[in-house]
């Protein structure tokens, strides 16, 4: 019989009953292998604890539960993770050797450079640092100075099927190695020799017709607040996390948004269209300080709920994502002939970030191709295309 997982659901198991350890769940794949995870229910997870940790943590992970060696490694790692979990729930940590990865992570988190990062960035860094710490535990927390390139490459190879996660782990591990150099634990950063390009983006850039369609769909669905968020993102390209928390008076007044730009150490005022002004007034809740509130709760939109509501609005088969509106604004500004400094003044991107977005999304852009051929005198007028 299948054993009951900690989340209350039946977890399918292979034909031979295996005791893989507490909080271990098995998710079969179509090819007969399985994905094995150390999963702790949310109510029992300490703050910052990863919701799902692949097992085994060290060595090759094939998901072959008929392989005695792999099963043994899974069981050993599950015991290690359980000990860490119990220690974390008691408010203490498993003893770590001096100059080990956990000690390095704590030192890195104490730096002013880390503390100056935005809370969301810190949270992402801490999540990936946790994965790195778990890997270090699985190989016995060797001194950081003894970590060789081959072992690091082996670790990153675990995530070949998840290129975005692999890239983030490489970035965080590289920052940790730089910190080890500062502490004089190492003389070089082995990550400097690992070349890893950005994963191919699956982001679909919004066109003006997409904006009009989704604004109309949001209205029809009885979600004018979502319609206002879409149009705001399209016009000023701010982070969706910030847009959800925009306030009347403080961030928006008199038909314009006003932000403090840390990069230029000054205020920037961004006027918006009369269409957006009218929509903001339409959805305004006089009992709330915030521009955009969820009618179901009367509070600012929760990130996950906003995503789920938009998923229902956009309909099946539609690849548009709210987060892509920020990049789409950059592309739209470039199409309109705005230079990099001008784009950054609107969206708040750094010049490097804006340039990288355009490098990724503009090389095969139809609108720019027609504009370029017109400027060369090869065609007489630009094709009529809504942008």
C-alpha positions, 0 to 999 in steps of 0.5 A: 500500500502507498504510505501517507505523506505528511501533507495528508495525500497518498504518495505513490510508491514503487512496487517495493515498500521503501522507508525513505524517511520522515517528510520524504515524498515521492513523485513518479515520472512517466519514464518510471523514475521518480522525483524525491523531495524533502517537504515539510508542511507550511505550519511546521516550516521555520522561517526561510526553510525551503518548501521542497528540497530535492533528494539526494542533495549530493551526487547524481540524482536519477530518481531510480528507487530500485538502485540501492546506492541512490536509496541509501543516499536519499535516506542519509540526506533525509536524516541530515535534513530532519536534524536541521529541521528540528534544530531550526524549530528549536531556534538553534542551528546544527553545529557547523565547522569553522570556515564552512558554508553556513558560517560563510553565509551568515558572514555574507548576510551581515555585510552592508551590501547584503543589508542594502538589498530590497527585502524581496531581493534578500528573500531570493538570495536567502532561498538560494543560499539555503539550497547551497547550505543544504548541499554543503551539509550533504557533503559534510560541510568541507572548509570553503577553501577546499571546494574545488571547481569540479565539485561545484560544477557537479552541484550546479549540474543537478539543476540542468533541467531548471536553468533559471534556478541553476543560474541563480545558484551560480550567482549567489555562490559566486557572491559567497566566494567573493566574500570568502576572498574578502575574509582571506579564506580563499585566493580565487573564485572558482565560479569566475571560470563557469560561463552560463548564459541567461536561459532563453526567455519565454516572456511574451512582450505585450502589444497595445492590442493586448493591453486593450484586450486584457483591460476590456476582459478585466472590466467584463470580469468585474475586476476594473482594479486589475484593468487599472494595474495593467494600464499603469504597468503599460504606461510607466513600467514599474515593478508589479510588487511596487504597483500593488502598494501605490498610494493616493497622494504619496505616489500618485496625484494630479494625473502623475506618479511621483517617485524618489530615484535612488540612482539619481538621488532625486524625485521623478514625476511621470504624467500619464494618459487621460485614459489611465487617470479616468480609470484610476478615479473609477477604481478609487476606494475612498476608504483605502490609502491604496490606488488598487485594492482587491474588492474581495478583501478591501486590501491591496492585492496579494501577489498570488491572488492577483496572479490567479485572478489575471490567469482567469481573466486572460483565458486559456491559451494566452501566454501573456504575463503581468510581470512581462508588462515592465519589459514591454514598457521598455520595448514600447519606449524604445520603439518610440525613439526614446533613448536609454536615459529616457527609458530609465527615467520612466521605468527606474531600470539601471542603464545596464538593465534597460540595455540588456532587455532591449538586447533580448527583445529587440533584435527581431522586432517587426516594428523597428525593422519597418522603421529602419527600412523607412529611414533608409529610404527603401520603403515610403511609409511605415506599416500601420501597426499598433504598438 
